[in-house]
């Protein structure tokens, strides 16, 4: 698992599971220091439903700081989980932002 910021993009790589989601969430929150950041999840290779809580926590922090945050390249299984839990409309993902 790795999380890294390059410019205005935050890359999440590897696995996001119950075993490491607390640490990834903490690391990601430290990177949310300006408006309009994009979280790119193209390189997430494994995840479970805890990833949804991570996305919401980052959104909560960004909104508390009056910042917009966007998600791109969501893995298909994450999109399926979001639909299953009925939260798709609450997570701002943008298919128009390219790599």
TIMI-2910 file (N, C-alpha, C, CB; in pm, 1 decimal, decimal comma, always signed):
<rs>
+----------+----------+----------+----------+----------+----------+----------+----------+----------+----------+----------+----------+------+
!      n_x !      n_y !      n_z !     ca_x !     ca_y !     ca_z !      c_x !      c_y !      c_z !     cb_x !     cb_y !     cb_z ! resn !
+----------+----------+----------+----------+----------+----------+----------+----------+----------+----------+----------+----------+------+
!    +83,6 !   -116,6 !     +0,0 !     +0,0 !     +0,0 !     +0,0 !    +87,9 !   +122,6 !     +0,0 !    -95,0 !     +0,0 !   +119,4 !  Unk !
!    +49,3 !   +219,4 !    -78,7 !   +122,5 !   +346,2 !    -83,3 !    +25,6 !   +457,3 !   -118,2 !   +239,1 !   +340,6 !   -186,0 !  Unk !
!    +51,8 !   +572,5 !    -63,4 !    -24,2 !   +690,5 !    -99,6 !    +77,5 !   +801,1 !   -121,6 !   -130,5 !   +728,8 !    +10,7 !  Unk !
!    +60,3 !   +872,7 !   -232,4 !   +160,9 !   +971,2 !   -270,8 !    +93,2 !  +1086,2 !   -342,4 !   +269,9 !   +907,8 !   -360,2 !  Unk !
!   +143,4 !  +1204,3 !   -320,0 !    +89,1 !  +1321,7 !   -388,0 !   +189,8 !  +1373,7 !   -488,2 !    +51,9 !  +1431,7 !   -287,0 !  Unk !
!   +139,3 !  +1400,5 !   -608,5 !   +218,8 !  +1461,2 !   -714,6 !   +137,1 !  +1576,7 !   -769,1 !   +256,0 !  +1357,4 !   -827,9 !  Unk !
!   +178,1 !  +1697,5 !   -737,1 !   +101,9 !  +1814,6 !   -777,5 !    -32,4 !  +1816,9 !   -708,4 !    +83,4 !  +1817,6 !   -928,5 !  Unk !
!   -138,9 !  +1824,6 !   -788,1 !   -274,1 !  +1829,1 !   -732,7 !   -341,1 !  +1692,1 !   -731,5 !   -358,8 !  +1926,3 !   -811,6 !  Unk !
!   -263,4 !  +1588,1 !   -757,7 !   -318,3 !  +1452,8 !   -764,1 !   -260,7 !  +1367,0 !   -652,1 !   -289,0 !  +1388,7 !   -901,2 !  Unk !
!   -348,4 !  +1294,2 !   -585,1 !   -309,8 !  +1199,9 !   -481,0 !   -331,0 !  +1059,9 !   -536,8 !   -392,0 !  +1222,4 !   -348,5 !  Unk !
!   -225,3 !   +981,9 !   -538,8 !   -232,5 !   +845,2 !   -591,3 !   -242,0 !   +746,7 !   -476,3 !   -109,8 !   +813,1 !   -679,9 !  Unk !
!   -341,2 !   +658,5 !   -484,3 !   -354,5 !   +548,8 !   -389,3 !   -316,7 !   +422,4 !   -464,8 !   -500,6 !   +539,8 !   -328,3 !  Unk !
!   -221,0 !   +348,7 !   -409,7 !   -171,0 !   +229,4 !   -479,0 !   -172,8 !   +108,8 !   -385,6 !    -28,0 !   +253,4 !   -532,6 !  Unk !
!   -195,8 !     -7,8 !   -443,9 !   -191,7 !   -130,3 !   -364,5 !   -328,0 !   -167,0 !   -309,8 !    -93,7 !   -115,6 !   -250,8 !  Unk !
!   -329,5 !   -220,7 !   -188,5 !   -452,3 !   -268,4 !   -125,4 !   -507,4 !   -165,4 !    -28,1 !   -427,2 !   -400,4 !    -53,2 !  Unk !
!   -640,1 !   -157,2 !    -22,6 !   -710,0 !    -78,1 !    +78,8 !   -809,8 !   -173,1 !   +144,0 !   -782,0 !    +50,8 !    +16,5 !  Unk !
!   -772,2 !   -223,6 !   +260,9 !   -855,1 !   -323,0 !   +329,7 !   -865,8 !   -287,3 !   +477,5 !   -796,5 !   -466,0 !   +312,2 !  Unk !
!   -946,7 !   -364,2 !   +548,3 !   -963,3 !   -341,9 !   +691,5 !   -828,3 !   -341,5 !   +763,4 !  -1054,6 !   -449,2 !   +751,6 !  Unk !
!   -731,5 !   -416,3 !   +712,5 !   -600,0 !   -426,2 !   +777,0 !   -519,9 !   -296,4 !   +773,4 !   -520,0 !   -534,8 !   +711,4 !  Unk !
!   -541,0 !   -212,2 !   +671,3 !   -456,6 !    -92,9 !   +658,4 !   -533,4 !    +36,6 !   +634,9 !   -360,6 !   -112,4 !   +546,7 !  Unk !
!   -665,0 !    +32,8 !   +634,6 !   -743,0 !   +150,5 !   +597,9 !   -724,2 !   +266,9 !   +694,7 !   -888,8 !   +114,5 !   +590,4 !  Unk !
!   -702,8 !   +239,6 !   +821,5 !   -684,0 !   +348,1 !   +918,0 !   -556,7 !   +426,1 !   +885,0 !   -677,4 !   +292,3 !  +1062,7 !  Unk !
!   -450,5 !   +356,4 !   +855,4 !   -323,5 !   +422,4 !   +822,1 !   -332,2 !   +498,3 !   +689,6 !   -210,5 !   +319,1 !   +815,2 !  Unk !
!   -394,3 !   +438,2 !   +589,0 !   -408,9 !   +506,8 !   +460,2 !   -494,5 !   +632,2 !   +477,1 !   -471,8 !   +412,3 !   +354,4 !  Unk !
!   -601,2 !   +621,0 !   +553,5 !   -688,2 !   +735,9 !   +576,5 !   -610,2 !   +848,5 !   +643,8 !   -809,7 !   +695,6 !   +662,5 !  Unk !
!   -532,5 !   +815,2 !   +744,8 !   -452,5 !   +915,2 !   +815,9 !   -352,3 !   +981,8 !   +722,1 !   -378,9 !   +850,7 !   +934,3 !  Unk !
!   -282,8 !   +902,0 !   +642,4 !   -184,6 !   +957,5 !   +548,9 !   -252,2 !  +1047,4 !   +445,6 !   -107,8 !   +844,4 !   +478,4 !  Unk !
!   -366,3 !  +1006,1 !   +396,0 !   -438,1 !  +1085,6 !   +297,4 !   -486,5 !  +1217,7 !   +353,7 !   -554,6 !  +1007,9 !   +243,9 !  Unk !
!   -534,0 !  +1216,7 !   +478,5 !   -581,7 !  +1340,3 !   +540,5 !   -469,2 !  +1442,7 !   +549,9 !   -639,4 !  +1311,8 !   +680,2 !  Unk !
!   -348,2 !  +1397,1 !   +572,1 !   -233,9 !  +1489,0 !   +581,3 !   -203,6 !  +1556,8 !   +448,1 !   -110,4 !  +1414,2 !   +629,8 !  Unk !
!   -248,1 !  +1497,2 !   +338,0 !   -221,3 !  +1552,2 !   +205,2 !   -329,5 !  +1649,7 !   +157,1 !   -207,5 !  +1439,5 !   +105,8 !  Unk !
!   -437,7 !  +1659,2 !   +229,1 !   -551,0 !  +1742,7 !   +187,4 !   -529,5 !  +1886,6 !   +232,8 !   -684,1 !  +1687,5 !   +244,5 !  Unk !
!   -440,4 !  +1955,9 !   +164,8 !   -404,3 !  +2090,2 !   +209,2 !   -436,5 !  +2199,5 !   +107,8 !   -258,7 !  +2094,5 !   +240,9 !  Unk !
!   -511,3 !  +2166,2 !     +2,5 !   -554,0 !  +2270,8 !    -90,7 !   -679,8 !  +2226,7 !   -163,6 !   -441,9 !  +2304,0 !   -191,8 !  Unk !
!   -747,4 !  +2323,8 !   -222,3 !   -874,0 !  +2300,0 !   -290,1 !   -852,5 !  +2233,2 !   -425,5 !   -949,9 !  +2430,9 !   -307,7 !  Unk !
!   -948,9 !  +2150,3 !   -463,9 !   -950,0 !  +2093,4 !   -598,1 !   -856,4 !  +1976,2 !   -620,0 !   -916,8 !  +2197,8 !   -694,2 !  Unk !
!   -820,2 !  +1907,1 !   -514,4 !   -732,7 !  +1790,8 !   -531,1 !   -810,0 !  +1675,2 !   -593,3 !   -672,1 !  +1747,9 !   -395,5 !  Unk !
!   -735,8 !  +1589,3 !   -661,2 !   -792,9 !  +1472,9 !   -727,6 !   -727,2 !  +1348,2 !   -670,0 !   -773,5 !  +1480,5 !   -882,5 !  Unk !
!   -809,3 !  +1255,5 !   -622,7 !   -760,3 !  +1128,3 !   -571,6 !   -774,3 !  +1025,1 !   -682,5 !   -838,0 !  +1084,3 !   -442,7 !  Unk !
!   -661,6 !   +970,5 !   -725,2 !   -657,3 !   +873,9 !   -835,6 !   -641,3 !   +733,6 !   -777,2 !   -540,4 !   +906,7 !   -935,3 !  Unk !
!   -736,8 !   +647,5 !   -805,6 !   -736,3 !   +512,9 !   -749,1 !   -712,0 !   +404,5 !   -854,1 !   -867,1 !   +486,6 !   -678,9 !  Unk !
!   -650,9 !   +442,5 !   -965,3 !   -629,3 !   +347,8 !  -1075,3 !   -539,5 !   +231,0 !  -1036,0 !   -568,9 !   +419,7 !  -1193,9 !  Unk !
!   -451,4 !   +251,7 !   -940,5 !   -355,1 !   +147,6 !   -906,1 !   -390,5 !    +72,7 !   -777,4 !   -218,3 !   +208,3 !   -892,5 !  Unk !
!   -516,3 !    +82,2 !   -735,7 !   -561,8 !     +2,7 !   -622,0 !   -586,5 !   -138,6 !   -673,4 !   -691,8 !    +63,9 !   -555,8 !  Unk !
!   -517,3 !   -235,3 !   -615,4 !   -525,5 !   -372,6 !   -666,4 !   -618,8 !   -461,6 !   -585,6 !   -388,6 !   -433,9 !   -668,7 !  Unk !
!   -649,8 !   -417,5 !   -463,4 !   -739,5 !   -495,3 !   -377,9 !   -809,0 !   -398,2 !   -284,4 !   -662,1 !   -606,3 !   -297,7 !  Unk !
!   -937,3 !   -422,7 !   -259,8 !  -1008,6 !   -338,2 !   -164,7 !  -1127,1 !   -412,6 !   -109,0 !  -1053,7 !   -207,4 !   -230,0 !  Unk !
!  -1178,1 !   -358,4 !     +0,9 !  -1302,4 !   -408,6 !    +57,2 !  -1388,2 !   -287,9 !    +93,7 !  -1276,4 !   -500,7 !   +182,0 !  Unk !
!  -1497,3 !   -310,3 !   +161,1 !  -1591,5 !   -201,6 !   +188,1 !  -1532,3 !    -91,9 !   +276,8 !  -1715,9 !   -257,1 !   +253,3 !  Unk !
!  -1422,9 !   -118,9 !   +345,0 !  -1360,3 !    -15,0 !   +427,6 !  -1310,2 !   +101,4 !   +342,2 !  -1244,2 !    -74,2 !   +508,5 !  Unk !
!  -1284,7 !    +77,6 !   +214,1 !  -1240,4 !   +185,2 !   +124,3 !  -1345,4 !   +294,7 !   +113,3 !  -1208,7 !   +129,3 !    -14,9 !  Unk !
!  -1472,3 !   +257,5 !   +122,0 !  -1578,9 !   +357,6 !   +115,1 !  -1571,2 !   +451,4 !   +234,0 !  -1716,8 !   +290,2 !   +109,6 !  Unk !
!  -1546,6 !   +396,8 !   +352,2 !  -1535,2 !   +482,9 !   +470,4 !  -1416,6 !   +577,4 !   +457,0 !  -1521,0 !   +398,2 !   +597,9 !  Unk !
!  -1308,6 !   +531,4 !   +394,5 !  -1192,2 !   +616,1 !   +371,1 !  -1228,8 !   +733,5 !   +280,5 !  -1077,6 !   +534,2 !   +309,2 !  Unk !
!  -1299,7 !   +706,3 !   +172,5 !  -1340,5 !   +812,4 !    +81,2 !  -1427,2 !   +915,9 !   +152,1 !  -1415,9 !   +753,7 !    -38,0 !  Unk !
!  -1520,6 !   +868,1 !   +233,9 !  -1606,9 !   +960,0 !   +307,1 !  -1529,7 !  +1042,2 !   +410,0 !  -1717,9 !   +883,1 !   +375,6 !  Unk !
!  -1434,9 !   +981,4 !   +476,9 !  -1356,6 !  +1055,4 !   +575,7 !  -1275,5 !  +1165,5 !   +508,5 !  -1263,5 !   +960,5 !   +652,9 !  Unk !
!  -1214,8 !  +1135,7 !   +395,1 !  -1140,4 !  +1238,3 !   +321,9 !  -1233,4 !  +1350,8 !   +277,1 !  -1069,0 !  +1176,6 !   +200,3 !  Unk !
!  -1352,4 !  +1315,8 !   +232,2 !  -1449,4 !  +1418,7 !   +193,0 !  -1488,5 !  +1505,7 !   +312,2 !  -1574,7 !  +1353,9 !   +132,1 !  Unk !
!  -1510,0 !  +1442,0 !   +427,2 !  -1547,6 !  +1515,9 !   +547,2 !  -1439,5 !  +1617,1 !   +583,3 !  -1572,1 !  +1419,7 !   +664,5 !  Unk !
!  -1313,6 !  +1573,9 !   +579,5 !  -1202,2 !  +1662,9 !   +611,2 !  -1193,1 !  +1776,0 !   +508,9 !  -1069,8 !  +1584,2 !   +615,7 !  Unk !
!  -1202,5 !  +1742,2 !   +382,1 !  -1193,8 !  +1844,4 !   +277,0 !  -1306,4 !  +1947,1 !   +292,6 !  -1200,2 !  +1778,8 !   +136,6 !  Unk !
!  -1427,0 !  +1901,4 !   +315,3 !  -1540,3 !  +1993,5 !   +328,9 !  -1525,0 !  +2080,2 !   +453,6 !  -1673,0 !  +1915,4 !   +334,8 !  Unk !
!  -1472,3 !  +2025,2 !   +562,5 !  -1449,1 !  +2104,4 !   +684,0 !  -1347,8 !  +2215,5 !   +657,9 !  -1400,1 !  +2014,1 !   +799,0 !  Unk !
!  -1260,7 !  +2193,5 !   +559,8 !  -1159,9 !  +2293,2 !   +522,5 !  -1205,2 !  +2377,5 !   +402,9 !  -1027,2 !  +2224,1 !   +490,1 !  Unk !
!  -1332,3 !  +2366,0 !   +366,3 !  -1388,6 !  +2437,0 !   +250,6 !  -1314,0 !  +2405,8 !   +121,5 !  -1386,4 !  +2587,0 !   +275,3 !  Unk !
!  -1284,0 !  +2279,8 !   +101,9 !  -1212,9 !  +2234,6 !    -17,4 !  -1300,2 !  +2136,3 !    -94,9 !  -1077,4 !  +2169,2 !    +20,5 !  Unk !
!  -1283,8 !  +2138,9 !   -226,6 !  -1346,3 !  +2038,1 !   -312,1 !  -1245,8 !  +1925,4 !   -332,2 !  -1391,9 !  +2099,1 !   -450,0 !  Unk !
!  -1296,1 !  +1804,4 !   -336,3 !  -1212,5 !  +1686,2 !   -355,8 !  -1283,6 !  +1597,5 !   -456,5 !  -1185,7 !  +1609,9 !   -220,3 !  Unk !
!  -1208,0 !  +1542,9 !   -550,7 !  -1265,6 !  +1458,7 !   -655,3 !  -1194,2 !  +1325,0 !   -659,8 !  -1257,6 !  +1528,1 !   -792,3 !  Unk !
!  -1266,7 !  +1222,4 !   -698,5 !  -1210,8 !  +1088,4 !   -713,6 !  -1216,7 !  +1048,5 !   -860,3 !  -1287,0 !   +985,6 !   -625,4 !  Unk !
!  -1110,5 !   +986,5 !   -908,5 !  -1105,6 !   +938,7 !  -1046,6 !  -1052,0 !   +796,2 !  -1050,4 !  -1018,2 !  +1031,6 !  -1133,9 !  Unk !
!  -1079,3 !   +730,8 !  -1160,8 !  -1028,8 !   +595,6 !  -1187,3 !  -1063,8 !   +498,2 !  -1075,0 !   -877,6 !   +599,0 !  -1206,8 !  Unk !
!  -1190,8 !   +502,8 !  -1032,7 !  -1234,7 !   +411,1 !   -928,6 !  -1235,5 !   +268,6 !   -982,9 !  -1374,6 !   +450,4 !   -876,2 !  Unk !
!  -1179,7 !   +174,8 !   -907,8 !  -1184,9 !    +35,0 !   -951,5 !  -1329,9 !    -11,2 !   -964,7 !  -1108,6 !    -56,0 !   -852,3 !  Unk !
!  -1352,8 !   -100,4 !  -1057,0 !  -1489,0 !   -147,2 !  -1083,7 !  -1554,1 !   -206,9 !   -959,9 !  -1488,1 !   -249,8 !  -1195,4 !  Unk !
!  -1476,6 !   -281,6 !   -880,2 !  -1536,7 !   -342,1 !   -761,6 !  -1573,5 !   -236,6 !   -656,8 !  -1441,0 !   -444,8 !   -700,9 !  Unk !
!  -1502,2 !   -124,7 !   -652,4 !  -1538,7 !    -16,4 !   -561,9 !  -1668,2 !    +49,9 !   -609,4 !  -1424,4 !    +87,6 !   -552,3 !  Unk !
!  -1679,8 !    +71,5 !   -738,2 !  -1803,6 !   +127,6 !   -793,2 !  -1922,0 !    +36,5 !   -762,9 !  -1790,6 !   +148,9 !   -945,1 !  Unk !
!  -1900,9 !    -93,4 !   -773,4 !  -2007,9 !   -189,7 !   -743,4 !  -2047,9 !   -183,4 !   -596,1 !  -1963,2 !   -332,7 !   -779,5 !  Unk !
!  -1949,7 !   -174,3 !   -506,5 !  -1979,7 !   -162,4 !   -363,7 !  -2055,6 !    -33,2 !   -334,2 !  -1850,3 !   -167,4 !   -281,3 !  Unk !
!  -2015,2 !    +75,8 !   -398,5 !  -2083,3 !   +203,1 !   -378,2 !  -2229,7 !   +193,3 !   -421,5 !  -2012,0 !   +315,2 !   -455,6 !  Unk !
!  -2254,8 !   +124,4 !   -532,9 !  -2392,1 !   +105,6 !   -579,6 !  -2469,6 !    +17,3 !   -482,1 !  -2393,6 !    +43,6 !   -720,9 !  Unk !
!  -2405,8 !    -89,2 !   -434,8 !  -2469,7 !   -181,4 !   -341,5 !  -2514,3 !   -109,2 !   -214,7 !  -2374,5 !   -295,7 !   -306,2 !  Unk !
!  -2429,6 !    -19,9 !   -163,4 !  -2460,6 !    +53,4 !    -40,4 !  -2539,9 !   +181,4 !    -65,6 !  -2332,9 !    +87,3 !    +32,5 !  Unk !
!  -2564,0 !   +213,7 !   -191,4 !  -2645,3 !   +330,2 !   -224,9 !  -2578,8 !   +463,9 !   -196,4 !  -2772,7 !   +323,5 !   -150,8 !  Unk !
!  -2446,4 !   +470,3 !   -211,1 !  -2374,0 !   +593,9 !   -179,7 !  -2310,0 !   +659,4 !   -301,7 !  -2267,6 !   +565,4 !    -77,4 !  Unk !
!  -2338,0 !   +608,7 !   -418,1 !  -2275,8 !   +660,0 !   -540,5 !  -2297,6 !   +810,2 !   -557,2 !  -2330,9 !   +586,2 !   -662,1 !  Unk !
!  -2415,1 !   +857,8 !   -523,1 !  -2445,9 !  +1000,0 !   -541,9 !  -2375,4 !  +1090,6 !   -442,1 !  -2594,2 !  +1021,5 !   -531,8 !  Unk !
!  -2317,4 !  +1034,2 !   -337,9 !  -2254,9 !  +1114,8 !   -233,1 !  -2103,5 !  +1127,1 !   -248,6 !  -2286,4 !  +1055,7 !    -98,6 !  Unk !
!  -2046,1 !  +1052,9 !   -340,1 !  -1900,7 !  +1054,6 !   -359,8 !  -1871,8 !  +1117,1 !   -495,4 !  -1839,5 !   +910,4 !   -350,2 !  Unk !
!  -1805,7 !  +1233,6 !   -496,4 !  -1782,1 !  +1304,8 !   -622,9 !  -1669,9 !  +1241,3 !   -704,8 !  -1748,6 !  +1450,9 !   -595,2 !  Unk !
!  -1707,3 !  +1163,2 !   -801,8 !  -1607,1 !  +1107,0 !   -891,3 !  -1630,2 !  +1166,5 !  -1028,8 !  -1613,7 !   +950,7 !   -895,0 !  Unk !
!  -1521,8 !  +1184,8 !  -1100,1 !  -1529,4 !  +1254,4 !  -1228,0 !  -1462,3 !  +1171,0 !  -1335,5 !  -1464,2 !  +1393,8 !  -1219,0 !  Unk !
!  -1541,1 !  +1125,9 !  -1430,1 !  -1485,6 !  +1047,0 !  -1539,9 !  -1425,0 !  +1137,6 !  -1646,7 !  -1593,7 !   +957,5 !  -1601,6 !  Unk !
!  -1441,8 !  +1269,2 !  -1634,5 !  -1387,0 !  +1361,2 !  -1733,1 !  -1245,2 !  +1406,4 !  -1701,0 !  -1475,8 !  +1480,7 !  -1744,9 !  Unk !
!  -1199,3 !  +1381,1 !  -1578,3 !  -1061,8 !  +1415,8 !  -1542,7 !   -973,5 !  +1301,1 !  -1590,0 !  -1045,7 !  +1441,2 !  -1387,2 !  Unk !
!   -875,5 !  +1333,3 !  -1670,7 !   -789,7 !  +1229,0 !  -1724,7 !   -661,1 !  +1218,9 !  -1647,6 !   -760,5 !  +1254,3 !  -1870,0 !  Unk !
!   -587,9 !  +1111,9 !  -1676,5 !   -461,3 !  +1089,6 !  -1606,9 !   -363,3 !  +1193,7 !  -1637,4 !   -404,0 !   +958,4 !  -1640,5 !  Unk !
+----------+----------+----------+----------+----------+----------+----------+----------+----------+----------+----------+----------+------+
</rs>
